[in-house]
Amino acid sequence: MPGVPLEHVLFVGLVLFALGLYTVLTRRNAIGILMGIELLLNAANIDYVAFARYSGTPTDGQIFAIFVIMLAAAEAAVGLAIVLGIYRNFESIDVDATHSLRH
């Protein structure tokens, strides 16, 4: 097949996944954590589409990618609603400020 080799596409997905994981693990801001989760989901989408493209059934990867995009949209809506609720109660979106929710 002409085009970009599968290894290159998987490397891009790996880099995007690593950046998303780093973002999730190092951010204290809830919006930053949500952005990291979006990066993780986009890395999975790249890999789904790449594997489907090189396996010969491109529609399977696209169907999975569309499902993940719908999941990401729902996650963003619910996540932002939670962030707004945290901001209303604590006047901060710092994740560490919510430790009093455990009590």
PyMOL commands that set and color helices and strands:
alter all, ss='L'
color gray80, all
select helices_A, chain A and resi 6-26+30-55+58-90+95-102
alter helices_A, ss='H'
color red, helices_A
deselect
rebuild
show_as cartoon
